[in-house]
Amino acid sequence: MIKQVIRESWVQYSHRKHTGKAFNSTTIMTDGSGQITGTMGEMAFGRWLMDVGIDFDYCADDSLDYDFIAGGYRIDVKTSKSIGEPKDYYTLRVPNSQRNQQCDLYVWAYLSEGAVYLLGFAEKSDFWESAGYPVKKGDPGIGKHIEKTDAQVIVTKDLQDMDRLEIVLSKADAN
């Protein structure tokens, strides 16, 4: 897990991008406020790519399917927001409506108290075929959480770590 301290420029950019409305029918935050959270995760991931020296294109403004291209991979950053440091038993999800997204990798980020944590990644095909598991709208989750939509879920500890992603992207970048 990588911790990135939030920069003021990320906050300003996230608020400029916020549309005030949901992207689609499965967007959980109907006022679009989740866009701020998502953009913060994207900024943290972009910072990490720069820190490890991996070239990338930021595509979030031009694509609904992925946020970055790095090492030839189309990468979608999935960000959630809560309080405190993330735990290895937290569940992370992608709505079923996004199953046909044209991306190769998912990176999960967690926004909390002035920081974004990059939790790890999964190949999209692995996530949907074997690494994740399905949940239905209304299913009970951890604690008081109730699933808000049909989705595929993975537990934080089951993600591949960011060191592995650096190797994957660096090898692809070198070719």
C-alpha angles and dihedrals in degrees: 000000000000122000117210118188110227114251123214090237089060091053092049093047092047092053092048090053094047109111099189093234139078119270094222145339094287096051104120097206101059093191089061093243089132087071089072091053092046094049091050089055090049091051091050092049092048090051090051091050089053092046092054093042100246117148115229146167118228106222105165093110092054104037136051089194103059142006103210143023112210128159089357092301123122105224128196117197114214113198130187129184130220143129126283131007116320118260127219092242096057115122121231123195147195117200115243088239087071096051093105094049111139099239136112105209138027120211116194122214131182123208116208137151102334097328142081117215118206100214102185141273146261133200107251094234092050092047094055097036106040119342098062134049132216127255130184130223107272095025114136115249133185114324111335095340116129118192111252098199142007105280149152113251136199129186116238093239090058094061121102109249128251093249088062091048090053089055093047094049095041092053092048091045091054093056 
